[in-house]
Amino acid sequence: MEPRRRPRRKRHPIRNIIIILILALFAGGTAYGMHKYQSLKNTVKSSYKASGVKKLRNVDEQLSAKKPISILLMGTDTGALGRTFAGRTDSMMVVTINPKTDKTTITSLPRDTAVNIPGYENYGVSKINAAYAYGKSKTAITTVQQMLNVPIDFYAIINMGGMEKIIDEVGGVTLTPTLSFSYGGYTFKKGVKTHMNGKKALAYSRMRDDDPKGDYGRQTRQRKVIMALLKKSGSVSTLLNEAFISSLTKQTQTDLTFNDLTALARTYLSATQHIKTTHLQGTSETINSQSMEVASKSELQRVTNYICNGLSLEYKATGTIANMDTAATATTSTDTTESNGDAGGSNGGGY
């Protein structure tokens, strides 16, 4: 086994725009009247793009019955405002929102996770971030569903610039760094509560090379930024600017319709205040001359159970990764960055 390689190319974190848009849409429909509401509706429609995936369950029924749903959040590495949705996904997270338990879970999937990508098996074992490059959101969703045997109800993807814009619009976020480092012209000190604007928050969540935990440490900081942003819901009125939302939707794609978003806003928002997170843990191995993160079957099963628990589903057997002869040491730990509660839910019927 070769030691972890740490390439020096810049990486960008996932940008969680969907919850903020939900808040903006809901507030727009109630506080700003139907004219403003209709304007926002027309603007948001421009970000809609069907994935082409046959959904594993009836999502309209899930929403109307106020049942838990899952969203695959992805950030592309295209790197600039206005570019097309191309390239690989720098970050992937499975989010579950459960209005029955009022809890949300966020599960990070490392970009270098070793998988066989459905429809591209002849390429051999690949990194999971290649799934989007091969077949866009359809292939990315199919890959995650096959690997973990969990339903992905919706997806959302955003290019670079989205999170920076949102953070600036809500007046910045406050975080307490868990390690000291300098990156992107900014210095962060361990244990010192720090208010960050969009550029500084991006720098905080990008650094990888000086983190003892490598990409796993970077993922933890990404989730911290997302959670700090969600806590700024009280500043959502500052987002009710049609020009701002219009510029943001140019960087965002999702198969959540306007009606889906408003349904989520009316029923699911309380669950976003009680968040718990984890990540898929692997070990570094060289496959096809590339350094990849290989998760053991027991670790894949742990993550499958974690997501199913968030969806109030019975645990399912994890998917298999064909042609994988290597296995990683399993871990059962989670990084429980949470707010006012534990994640999970009761086990119910299957999907």
Number of C-alpha atoms within 10 A of each C-alpha: 9 8 10 14 14 12 9 8 6 10 20 23 29 30 27 26 22 20 18 18 23 22 24 25 25 20 19 24 17 11 11 14 11 12 11 17 20 14 12 23 18 12 19 25 16 14 22 16 16 14 19 12 15 10 14 12 12 11 18 13 10 13 17 12 9 17 18 25 23 24 22 24 25 27 26 27 22 20 15 13 15 14 12 12 21 14 17 22 29 22 25 24 25 22 24 30 28 28 20 16 20 22 29 32 27 27 23 23 22 25 19 21 21 24 28 23 29 16 13 14 13 9 9 14 21 20 21 28 27 20 27 23 17 17 16 18 27 17 22 27 25 21 21 24 17 18 21 23 22 25 22 22 23 23 25 23 25 29 30 24 19 23 24 17 17 25 23 15 19 19 15 21 22 18 19 14 17 14 14 13 15 13 17 12 8 12 12 19 14 12 12 13 13 16 13 19 19 21 18 22 24 25 20 25 23 21 23 22 17 15 14 11 12 15 18 19 18 24 28 19 23 23 24 20 26 20 24 15 22 20 15 16 19 10 15 21 16 14 21 21 14 14 11 14 17 16 15 24 20 19 21 24 24 24 20 22 17 19 11 16 21 21 18 22 20 13 17 25 21 16 20 22 18 20 25 25 24 22 20 24 25 24 18 20 21 16 18 10 7 15 21 25 25 28 24 20 19 16 23 24 22 21 24 23 23 23 28 27 21 27 32 24 20 15 20 15 14 21 18 15 18 12 11 14 6 11 16 17 13 19 15 10 11 14 10 13 15 18 16 10 13 18 26 24 21 14 15 13 9 11 14
